[in-house]
Amino acid sequence: MAAVKWHTYKTAAKRVGRAERTIRHWRLQGMPMGWQTIDGQRTRVVREDILLRHFRLHLAQSPIHQQRMRALRAGRAVS
């Protein structure tokens, strides 16, 4: 079984291509996060599978993403 990968706000934001502020917002909306001590500092961390699940949930609810997917299915160019 693969090792569980943990992300800080910074690495999580980089992983899904969003801002750190977005990751904090997702936490406030209920994304479960834990704590780890990194370099002597307690830091919020999120498991990668939970992060990606939350990211896909937000994509599914995004009207812009839905519009792009409809355009791709119709064969139109997407900018």
C-alpha positions in Angstrom: 0.0 0.0 0.0 1.3 3.5 -0.8 2.4 5.8 1.9 -0.1 8.6 2.8 1.0 11.9 1.5 0.4 15.0 3.6 0.3 18.6 2.4 0.6 22.0 4.1 -1.5 24.9 2.9 1.4 25.9 0.5 2.0 22.5 -1.0 -1.8 21.7 -1.2 -2.4 24.9 -3.1 0.4 24.1 -5.5 -0.9 20.5 -5.9 -4.3 21.6 -7.1 -3.4 24.9 -8.7 -5.2 27.2 -6.3 -4.3 29.9 -3.8 -3.4 29.1 -0.2 -6.4 31.3 0.7 -8.7 28.9 -1.2 -7.3 25.9 0.8 -8.0 27.8 4.0 -11.5 28.6 2.8 -12.1 24.9 2.0 -11.0 24.0 5.6 -13.6 26.5 7.0 -16.2 24.8 4.8 -15.4 21.5 6.4 -12.4 19.9 4.7 -10.8 17.8 7.5 -7.3 18.8 8.4 -4.9 17.7 11.1 -1.8 18.9 12.8 1.9 18.0 12.3 5.1 19.5 13.8 7.3 20.6 11.0 10.7 22.2 11.9 9.4 22.7 15.5 6.3 24.5 14.3 2.8 23.1 14.5 1.3 23.2 11.1 -2.0 22.4 9.5 -1.9 19.5 7.1 -4.3 17.7 4.8 -4.1 14.2 3.3 -3.7 14.2 -0.4 -6.7 12.0 -1.1 -9.0 14.3 1.0 -7.6 17.3 -0.8 -8.2 15.9 -4.2 -11.7 14.7 -3.3 -12.5 18.3 -2.1 -11.0 19.7 -5.3 -13.1 17.5 -7.5 -16.2 18.4 -5.5 -15.6 22.1 -6.2 -14.9 21.5 -9.9 -18.2 19.6 -10.2 -20.0 22.6 -8.6 -18.2 25.3 -10.7 -20.4 26.9 -13.4 -17.2 27.9 -15.3 -15.9 24.4 -15.3 -19.2 23.0 -16.4 -19.3 25.5 -19.3 -15.9 24.4 -20.4 -16.8 20.8 -20.3 -20.0 21.4 -22.3 -17.9 23.2 -24.9 -15.3 20.4 -25.1 -18.1 17.8 -25.6 -19.6 20.0 -28.3 -16.2 20.2 -30.1 -15.8 23.9 -29.6 -12.6 25.6 -28.8 -12.1 26.6 -25.1 -10.0 29.6 -24.2 
